[in-house]
Amino acid sequence: MKHEIIKLPVGAKVTKAGLYRTPLAHYHTQLTPTPCISSSGLRDIMKAPQYFWRFSNLNPDAYPRKVSPAMTFGRAAHAVLLGDEVFEDKFVVSHYDSFRSKEAKDWRADMIKFGKEVLTAADMVHINEMSKNLNNEPIIQAGLLEGDTEVSMIWQDRETGVWLKARPDLLPSSGFTSDLKTTTTADPKACFYKTRDMRYDMQMALATMGLRELLDLETEACSLLYVENKEPYMTFVQDIPLSDLAEAEIDVRSAINDFAEALDSGHWSGYVEGSYKHPNNQGT
C-alpha cells in the first residue's frame, strides 16, 4: 500500500495533516502553525507538565537536553540497521582511541560544532556486529522490519486542535507495527521493565493513533524488537497486547488534554502531592 509522502524542507512549516519526509533534526522542532508535541513530550507531560516545560523548545528559558554517548550510539545504530538517516551526514567516527588529549578534545568539539555526532571505532564494531546478527535472525528475514523509514506523521487532534507528531522507525503497510530498541540486555524480564519505565507503550499508542487518523489503518499487532548493543548481541521480540495498547492510548489522551490545557492557561503544574506507593505494589 503506497501513500503520498510530502517532502518538507528544513525550516518549512506543515500546513496540513499528512505524511512528511524531513530530516530528524527538523522533525524535533516546532514545525507546525501552532505548538506540536510528540510521544516523548507526552511522556514528559505524564511525569508533570512542568517537567515537560522545563526542557521544551516552546520555553525560551528551557534547560538544554544533554546528549549522552548512549543516545548517540542508539541513533547511529538506527541509521545503520534501518537506514532512517544518512550515516555520513550525521555521524563521524573518531580516529582517536580516547578523548583525553587536548588534540582529541579539540577535534571532537569541532565535529560537534559542524553538527556531527561522534562515535568511536569500538562503537562501530558493536554496531556492525549488531547488524550482522540481526540480519541473520529468521524473524527479520521474514519481514519484521520492513516498511518506509524517515516518515513523520503529523496531524491535528480532533478533540483539542493540538498538533501531534509521530515518527515510527518504520511506516507499516499493514496492521502490524514494530519498533527497534537498542539495549544492554535483551533478557525478556529486563525488556519488560524497560518498556514499562520508558513508557514505550505510549510511544506505540500515539503511532497507532496517527496511523488510524492519516491512513485509516487499525493496528492488529504491535511489537518491540530489542537488540543488544554488546556481546553476544542477542535479540528479543516483545509483543504489546492490543489491550495494553488501548490502555496506553488512554494515557496519551490524558497527556494531550493536559498539554492543551497548559497551553491555554500558561500554567505548567508540577508533581502532584500524595502518598508514595512502592512500584512493587503497583502491579505489572
VOBA-365509 format. One record per residue (C-alpha): residue number from 1; residue in one letter; z, x, y. Coordinates in nm, 4 decimals. Example, Ala and Ser with C-alpha at 12.3 -4.5 7.8 and 13.67 -1.06 7.14 Angstrom:
BEGIN
+-----+------+----------+----------+----------+
| seq | type |        w |        u |        v |
+-----+------+----------+----------+----------+
|   1 |    A |   0.7800 |   1.2300 |  -0.4500 |
|   2 |    S |   0.7140 |   1.3670 |  -0.1060 |
+-----+------+----------+----------+----------+
END
This chain:
BEGIN
+-----+------+----------+----------+----------+
| seq | type |        w |        u |        v |
+-----+------+----------+----------+----------+
|   1 |    M |   0.0000 |   0.0000 |   0.0000 |
|   2 |    K |  -0.1125 |   0.1569 |   0.3293 |
|   3 |    H |   0.0320 |   0.0741 |   0.6684 |
|   4 |    E |  -0.0631 |   0.1669 |   1.0228 |
|   5 |    I |   0.1331 |   0.4715 |   1.1354 |
|   6 |    I |   0.1199 |   0.5358 |   1.5091 |
|   7 |    K |   0.1240 |   0.8930 |   1.6401 |
|   8 |    L |   0.3897 |   0.9304 |   1.9092 |
|   9 |    P |   0.3601 |   1.2470 |   2.1207 |
|  10 |    V |   0.6708 |   1.4338 |   2.2296 |
|  11 |    G |   0.8087 |   1.2738 |   2.5443 |
|  12 |    A |   0.6320 |   0.9424 |   2.4876 |
|  13 |    K |   0.8228 |   0.6148 |   2.4625 |
|  14 |    V |   0.7902 |   0.3495 |   2.1953 |
|  15 |    T |   0.6584 |   0.0233 |   2.3381 |
|  16 |    K |   0.6592 |  -0.1930 |   2.0275 |
|  17 |    A |   0.8187 |  -0.2083 |   1.6864 |
|  18 |    G |   0.6332 |  -0.0170 |   1.4168 |
|  19 |    L |   0.5920 |   0.2924 |   1.2042 |
|  20 |    Y |   0.5614 |   0.6157 |   1.4001 |
|  21 |    R |   0.4823 |   0.9768 |   1.3252 |
|  22 |    T |   0.6639 |   1.2027 |   1.5688 |
|  23 |    P |   0.8483 |   1.5362 |   1.5428 |
|  24 |    L |   1.2045 |   1.5125 |   1.4180 |
|  25 |    A |   1.3447 |   1.6512 |   1.7440 |
|  26 |    H |   1.1741 |   1.3727 |   1.9390 |
|  27 |    Y |   1.2965 |   1.1125 |   1.6921 |
|  28 |    H |   1.6533 |   1.2125 |   1.7769 |
|  29 |    T |   1.6012 |   1.1413 |   2.1489 |
|  30 |    Q |   1.6252 |   0.8082 |   2.3294 |
|  31 |    L |   1.2589 |   0.7281 |   2.2714 |
|  32 |    T |   1.2730 |   0.3506 |   2.3291 |
|  33 |    P |   1.2663 |   0.1417 |   2.6504 |
|  34 |    T |   1.6394 |   0.0706 |   2.6200 |
|  35 |    P |   1.9078 |   0.2558 |   2.4184 |
|  36 |    C |   1.8452 |   0.3021 |   2.0478 |
|  37 |    I |   2.0649 |   0.4045 |   1.7595 |
|  38 |    S |   2.0116 |   0.5431 |   1.4087 |
|  39 |    S |   2.2246 |   0.5333 |   1.0957 |
|  40 |    S |   2.4163 |   0.8462 |   1.1932 |
|  41 |    G |   2.5118 |   0.6795 |   1.5206 |
|  42 |    L |   2.6104 |   0.3587 |   1.3459 |
|  43 |    R |   2.8266 |   0.5549 |   1.1040 |
|  44 |    D |   2.9970 |   0.7197 |   1.4026 |
|  45 |    I |   3.0478 |   0.3738 |   1.5549 |
|  46 |    M |   3.2283 |   0.2745 |   1.2340 |
|  47 |    K |   3.4777 |   0.5552 |   1.2968 |
|  48 |    A |   3.5237 |   0.4388 |   1.6554 |
|  49 |    P |   3.2773 |   0.3537 |   1.9353 |
|  50 |    Q |   3.4416 |   0.6227 |   2.1484 |
|  51 |    Y |   3.3771 |   0.8803 |   1.8756 |
|  52 |    F |   3.0085 |   0.7930 |   1.8924 |
|  53 |    W |   3.0040 |   0.8025 |   2.2724 |
|  54 |    R |   3.1597 |   1.1473 |   2.2997 |
|  55 |    F |   2.8656 |   1.3011 |   2.1134 |
|  56 |    S |   2.5912 |   1.0585 |   2.2208 |
|  57 |    N |   2.2810 |   1.1617 |   2.4142 |
|  58 |    L |   2.3411 |   0.8454 |   2.6173 |
|  59 |    N |   2.6510 |   1.0132 |   2.7612 |
|  60 |    P |   2.5782 |   1.2672 |   3.0379 |
|  61 |    D |   2.9110 |   1.4360 |   2.9621 |
|  62 |    A |   2.8726 |   1.4403 |   2.5846 |
|  63 |    Y |   3.0035 |   1.7242 |   2.3754 |
|  64 |    P |   2.7229 |   1.9226 |   2.2092 |
|  65 |    R |   2.6954 |   1.8858 |   1.8355 |
|  66 |    K |   2.7279 |   2.2202 |   1.6637 |
|  67 |    V |   2.4525 |   2.3172 |   1.4207 |
|  68 |    S |   2.6128 |   2.4755 |   1.1150 |
|  69 |    P |   2.4323 |   2.7104 |   0.8737 |
|  70 |    A |   2.4684 |   2.4360 |   0.6100 |
|  71 |    M |   2.2828 |   2.1890 |   0.8325 |
|  72 |    T |   2.0043 |   2.4401 |   0.8959 |
|  73 |    F |   1.9819 |   2.5107 |   0.5237 |
|  74 |    G |   1.9607 |   2.1393 |   0.4438 |
|  75 |    R |   1.6799 |   2.0780 |   0.6934 |
|  76 |    A |   1.4890 |   2.3826 |   0.5690 |
|  77 |    A |   1.5270 |   2.2665 |   0.2096 |
|  78 |    H |   1.3881 |   1.9263 |   0.3045 |
|  79 |    A |   1.0921 |   2.0936 |   0.4762 |
|  80 |    V |   1.0101 |   2.2915 |   0.1611 |
|  81 |    L |   1.0950 |   2.0284 |  -0.1007 |
|  82 |    L |   0.9470 |   1.7261 |   0.0774 |
|  83 |    G |   0.7204 |   1.8666 |   0.3471 |
|  84 |    D |   0.8849 |   1.6481 |   0.6108 |
|  85 |    E |   0.8472 |   1.9258 |   0.8701 |
|  86 |    V |   0.6057 |   2.2186 |   0.9021 |
|  87 |    F |   0.8334 |   2.5001 |   0.7910 |
|  88 |    E |   0.6766 |   2.7730 |   1.0058 |
|  89 |    D |   0.7003 |   2.5583 |   1.3196 |
|  90 |    K |   1.0738 |   2.5069 |   1.2936 |
|  91 |    F |   1.2261 |   2.7863 |   1.0872 |
|  92 |    V |   1.2202 |   3.1646 |   1.0739 |
|  93 |    V |   1.3536 |   3.3926 |   0.8008 |
|  94 |    S |   1.5615 |   3.6868 |   0.9186 |
|  95 |    H |   1.4758 |   4.0396 |   0.8112 |
|  96 |    Y |   1.8374 |   4.1404 |   0.8725 |
|  97 |    D |   2.0892 |   4.1392 |   0.5876 |
|  98 |    S |   2.3600 |   4.0165 |   0.8251 |
|  99 |    F |   2.4144 |   3.9395 |   1.1916 |
| 100 |    R |   2.6987 |   4.1814 |   1.2543 |
| 101 |    S |   2.4986 |   4.4323 |   1.4585 |
| 102 |    K |   2.4117 |   4.3749 |   1.8245 |
| 103 |    E |   2.0418 |   4.4073 |   1.7422 |
| 104 |    A |   2.0626 |   4.1347 |   1.4779 |
| 105 |    K |   2.2694 |   3.9075 |   1.7026 |
| 106 |    D |   2.0226 |   3.9507 |   1.9904 |
| 107 |    W |   1.7277 |   3.8759 |   1.7612 |
| 108 |    R |   1.8929 |   3.5591 |   1.6325 |
| 109 |    A |   1.9744 |   3.4482 |   1.9881 |
| 110 |    D |   1.6097 |   3.4995 |   2.0883 |
| 111 |    M |   1.4860 |   3.2940 |   1.7933 |
| 112 |    I |   1.7227 |   3.0097 |   1.8802 |
| 113 |    K |   1.6070 |   3.0281 |   2.2427 |
| 114 |    F |   1.2484 |   2.9849 |   2.1173 |
| 115 |    G |   1.3524 |   2.6702 |   1.9283 |
| 116 |    K |   1.3695 |   2.8246 |   1.5825 |
| 117 |    E |   1.6403 |   2.7717 |   1.3231 |
| 118 |    V |   1.7321 |   3.0952 |   1.1495 |
| 119 |    L |   1.7547 |   3.1400 |   0.7735 |
| 120 |    T |   1.8497 |   3.4418 |   0.5682 |
| 121 |    A |   1.6423 |   3.5888 |   0.2863 |
| 122 |    A |   1.9149 |   3.4685 |   0.0475 |
| 123 |    D |   1.8698 |   3.1137 |   0.1806 |
| 124 |    M |   1.5020 |   3.1258 |   0.0883 |
| 125 |    V |   1.5813 |   3.2484 |  -0.2634 |
| 126 |    H |   1.8031 |   2.9442 |  -0.3115 |
| 127 |    I |   1.5504 |   2.7021 |  -0.1609 |
| 128 |    N |   1.2666 |   2.8357 |  -0.3755 |
| 129 |    E |   1.4804 |   2.8083 |  -0.6891 |
| 130 |    M |   1.5763 |   2.4535 |  -0.5919 |
| 131 |    S |   1.2088 |   2.3678 |  -0.5538 |
| 132 |    K |   1.1145 |   2.5225 |  -0.8877 |
| 133 |    N |   1.3893 |   2.3458 |  -1.0788 |
| 134 |    L |   1.3334 |   2.0163 |  -0.9006 |
| 135 |    N |   0.9625 |   2.0132 |  -0.9791 |
| 136 |    N |   1.0437 |   2.0598 |  -1.3473 |
| 137 |    E |   1.2648 |   1.7512 |  -1.3583 |
| 138 |    P |   1.0982 |   1.4658 |  -1.5561 |
| 139 |    I |   1.2160 |   1.2073 |  -1.3024 |
| 140 |    I |   1.0378 |   1.3977 |  -1.0239 |
| 141 |    Q |   0.7235 |   1.4284 |  -1.2320 |
| 142 |    A |   0.7477 |   1.0520 |  -1.2839 |
| 143 |    G |   0.7245 |   0.9990 |  -0.9079 |
| 144 |    L |   1.0806 |   0.9592 |  -0.7772 |
| 145 |    L |   0.9975 |   1.1450 |  -0.4551 |
| 146 |    E |   0.6540 |   1.0012 |  -0.3865 |
| 147 |    G |   0.5739 |   0.8445 |  -0.0508 |
| 148 |    D |   0.4800 |   0.9234 |   0.3093 |
| 149 |    T |   0.7029 |   1.1761 |   0.4881 |
| 150 |    E |   0.7780 |   1.2178 |   0.8605 |
| 151 |    V |   0.7555 |   0.8432 |   0.9219 |
| 152 |    S |   1.0001 |   0.6848 |   1.1659 |
| 153 |    M |   1.0707 |   0.3132 |   1.1503 |
| 154 |    I |   1.1574 |   0.1751 |   1.4944 |
| 155 |    W |   1.2312 |  -0.1898 |   1.5674 |
| 156 |    Q |   1.4498 |  -0.4258 |   1.7676 |
| 157 |    D |   1.7438 |  -0.6045 |   1.6158 |
| 158 |    R |   1.6721 |  -0.9768 |   1.6321 |
| 159 |    E |   2.0356 |  -1.0697 |   1.6959 |
| 160 |    T |   2.1294 |  -0.8254 |   1.9745 |
| 161 |    G |   1.7993 |  -0.6857 |   2.1014 |
| 162 |    V |   1.9231 |  -0.3308 |   2.0306 |
| 163 |    W |   1.6545 |  -0.0841 |   1.9284 |
| 164 |    L |   1.7108 |   0.0585 |   1.5803 |
| 165 |    K |   1.5505 |   0.3569 |   1.4136 |
| 166 |    A |   1.5476 |   0.4979 |   1.0632 |
| 167 |    R |   1.3604 |   0.7912 |   0.9154 |
| 168 |    P |   1.3845 |   0.7858 |   0.5370 |
| 169 |    D |   1.2842 |   1.1003 |   0.3539 |
| 170 |    L |   1.0001 |   0.9028 |   0.2008 |
| 171 |    L |   0.8441 |   0.5762 |   0.3121 |
| 172 |    P |   0.8176 |   0.3804 |  -0.0126 |
| 173 |    S |   0.5057 |   0.1914 |  -0.1143 |
| 174 |    S |   0.7083 |  -0.0372 |  -0.3402 |
| 175 |    G |   1.0570 |  -0.1821 |  -0.3540 |
| 176 |    F |   1.2110 |   0.1431 |  -0.4793 |
| 177 |    T |   1.3791 |   0.3562 |  -0.2090 |
| 178 |    S |   1.5193 |   0.7054 |  -0.2560 |
| 179 |    D |   1.6595 |   0.9910 |  -0.0515 |
| 180 |    L |   1.7145 |   1.3608 |  -0.1189 |
| 181 |    K |   2.0551 |   1.5214 |  -0.0614 |
| 182 |    T |   2.1403 |   1.8897 |  -0.0957 |
| 183 |    T |   2.4906 |   1.9644 |  -0.2217 |
| 184 |    T |   2.7130 |   2.2405 |  -0.3532 |
| 185 |    T |   2.7686 |   2.0490 |  -0.6763 |
| 186 |    A |   2.5758 |   1.7646 |  -0.8354 |
| 187 |    D |   2.8685 |   1.6676 |  -1.0549 |
| 188 |    P |   2.8500 |   1.2851 |  -1.0692 |
| 189 |    K |   3.2090 |   1.2317 |  -0.9543 |
| 190 |    A |   3.1639 |   1.4663 |  -0.6578 |
| 191 |    C |   2.8386 |   1.2909 |  -0.5640 |
| 192 |    F |   3.0111 |   0.9533 |  -0.5764 |
| 193 |    Y |   3.2791 |   1.0678 |  -0.3326 |
| 194 |    K |   3.0246 |   1.2330 |  -0.1036 |
| 195 |    T |   2.8176 |   0.9152 |  -0.0891 |
| 196 |    R |   3.1294 |   0.7173 |  -0.0053 |
| 197 |    D |   3.2705 |   0.9603 |   0.2505 |
| 198 |    M |   2.9380 |   1.0208 |   0.4290 |
| 199 |    R |   2.8511 |   0.6500 |   0.4148 |
| 200 |    Y |   2.5079 |   0.7213 |   0.2722 |
| 201 |    D |   2.5110 |   0.3577 |   0.1603 |
| 202 |    M |   2.4912 |   0.2588 |   0.5294 |
| 203 |    Q |   2.2044 |   0.5020 |   0.5813 |
| 204 |    M |   2.0091 |   0.3410 |   0.2990 |
| 205 |    A |   2.1067 |  -0.0097 |   0.4114 |
| 206 |    L |   1.9579 |   0.0485 |   0.7578 |
| 207 |    A |   1.6388 |   0.1797 |   0.5970 |
| 208 |    T |   1.6338 |  -0.1324 |   0.3809 |
| 209 |    M |   1.6606 |  -0.3481 |   0.6933 |
| 210 |    G |   1.3730 |  -0.1583 |   0.8547 |
| 211 |    L |   1.1502 |  -0.1995 |   0.5509 |
| 212 |    R |   1.2244 |  -0.5703 |   0.5490 |
| 213 |    E |   1.1598 |  -0.6117 |   0.9216 |
| 214 |    L |   0.8482 |  -0.3967 |   0.9564 |
| 215 |    L |   0.6814 |  -0.4187 |   0.6159 |
| 216 |    D |   0.8235 |  -0.7405 |   0.4729 |
| 217 |    L |   0.9339 |  -0.5223 |   0.1818 |
| 218 |    E |   1.2501 |  -0.6063 |  -0.0087 |
| 219 |    T |   1.4366 |  -0.3225 |  -0.1783 |
| 220 |    E |   1.4548 |  -0.3705 |  -0.5540 |
| 221 |    A |   1.6281 |  -0.0416 |  -0.6397 |
| 222 |    C |   1.7870 |   0.2400 |  -0.4413 |
| 223 |    S |   1.8777 |   0.5953 |  -0.5455 |
| 224 |    L |   2.0036 |   0.9208 |  -0.4021 |
| 225 |    L |   1.8787 |   1.2434 |  -0.5590 |
| 226 |    Y |   2.1385 |   1.5176 |  -0.5287 |
| 227 |    V |   2.0184 |   1.8747 |  -0.5841 |
| 228 |    E |   2.2473 |   2.1774 |  -0.5918 |
| 229 |    N |   2.1880 |   2.4490 |  -0.3325 |
| 230 |    K |   2.3072 |   2.7325 |  -0.5557 |
| 231 |    E |   2.3010 |   2.8335 |  -0.9205 |
| 232 |    P |   2.2439 |   2.6581 |  -1.1559 |
| 233 |    Y |   2.0540 |   2.4160 |  -0.9229 |
| 234 |    M |   2.1424 |   2.1056 |  -1.1209 |
| 235 |    T |   2.0357 |   1.7583 |  -1.0098 |
| 236 |    F |   2.1886 |   1.4142 |  -1.0329 |
| 237 |    V |   2.0385 |   1.0745 |  -0.9511 |
| 238 |    Q |   2.2950 |   0.8319 |  -0.8148 |
| 239 |    D |   2.1872 |   0.4706 |  -0.8161 |
| 240 |    I |   2.3232 |   0.2495 |  -0.5397 |
| 241 |    P |   2.3619 |  -0.1033 |  -0.6778 |
| 242 |    L |   2.1999 |  -0.3753 |  -0.4701 |
| 243 |    S |   2.5415 |  -0.5394 |  -0.4353 |
| 244 |    D |   2.6774 |  -0.2201 |  -0.2740 |
| 245 |    L |   2.3704 |  -0.2044 |  -0.0505 |
| 246 |    A |   2.4344 |  -0.5625 |   0.0616 |
| 247 |    E |   2.7960 |  -0.4782 |   0.1457 |
| 248 |    A |   2.6825 |  -0.1718 |   0.3395 |
| 249 |    E |   2.4407 |  -0.3899 |   0.5344 |
| 250 |    I |   2.7401 |  -0.5967 |   0.6498 |
| 251 |    D |   2.8936 |  -0.2762 |   0.7900 |
| 252 |    V |   2.5638 |  -0.1882 |   0.9559 |
| 253 |    R |   2.5560 |  -0.5317 |   1.1172 |
| 254 |    S |   2.9131 |  -0.4871 |   1.2422 |
| 255 |    A |   2.8310 |  -0.1452 |   1.3898 |
| 256 |    I |   2.5169 |  -0.2774 |   1.5624 |
| 257 |    N |   2.7215 |  -0.5563 |   1.7197 |
| 258 |    D |   2.9887 |  -0.3091 |   1.8341 |
| 259 |    F |   2.7201 |  -0.0833 |   1.9836 |
| 260 |    A |   2.5598 |  -0.3737 |   2.1703 |
| 261 |    E |   2.8982 |  -0.4905 |   2.2998 |
| 262 |    A |   2.9914 |  -0.1419 |   2.4207 |
| 263 |    L |   2.6566 |  -0.1035 |   2.5965 |
| 264 |    D |   2.7110 |  -0.4320 |   2.7788 |
| 265 |    S |   3.0749 |  -0.3712 |   2.8723 |
| 266 |    G |   3.0685 |   0.0039 |   2.9238 |
| 267 |    H |   3.3883 |   0.0257 |   2.7208 |
| 268 |    W |   3.3858 |   0.2527 |   2.4168 |
| 269 |    S |   3.7050 |   0.1807 |   2.2257 |
| 270 |    G |   3.8961 |   0.4481 |   2.0361 |
| 271 |    Y |   4.0628 |   0.4495 |   1.6982 |
| 272 |    V |   4.2266 |   0.1223 |   1.6031 |
| 273 |    E |   4.6031 |   0.1288 |   1.5773 |
| 274 |    G |   4.7547 |   0.0282 |   1.2458 |
| 275 |    S |   4.9343 |   0.1467 |   0.9383 |
| 276 |    Y |   4.7799 |   0.4196 |   0.7265 |
| 277 |    K |   4.6723 |   0.3382 |   0.3758 |
| 278 |    H |   4.6137 |   0.6240 |   0.1359 |
| 279 |    P |   4.2464 |   0.6442 |   0.0232 |
| 280 |    N |   4.3582 |   0.6322 |  -0.3429 |
| 281 |    N |   4.4910 |   0.2833 |  -0.2769 |
| 282 |    Q |   4.1721 |   0.1537 |  -0.1178 |
| 283 |    G |   3.9768 |   0.1208 |  -0.4389 |
| 284 |    T |   3.6303 |   0.2565 |  -0.5058 |
+-----+------+----------+----------+----------+
END
